[in-house]
Amino acid sequence: MLSMACWCKSRQLKIEQRVTMATTQQRLDRIEEKIDKLADAMISLARAEEKIAAIADMHGHQTDRLNKLSSKIDDIAAQAADNTRTVQLINKLFWVVVAACSAAVASNIWM
């Protein structure tokens, strides 16, 4: 009877150990899955940070290009203002010449 009780007790301990091992294995599997998810999340964050850094770099280049274009536009505006004055002067001289020619023709016709 004693050996039967020892056998039953040892059998029960083995079953409890298996259950404990199975429970422990399940817990370890869940922890491993969570660690894998965390690793995937960290990789995603690293990729997002790289994209943000690339966008910031492109933004800096675009700002530089806009500044260069702005200075070119300012130069063109100054040149256009100079050209406007030149064209106005040429226009005035043209009308002075037209008026002088008209006066000369009129004086030849009426004289």
Secondary structure, 3 states (H helix, E strand, C coil): CHHHHHHHHHHHHHHHHHHHHHHHHHHHHHHHHHHHHHHHHHHHHHHHHHHHHHHHHHHHHHHHHHHHHHHHHHHHHHHHHHHHHHHHHHHHHHHHHHHHHHHHHHHHHHC
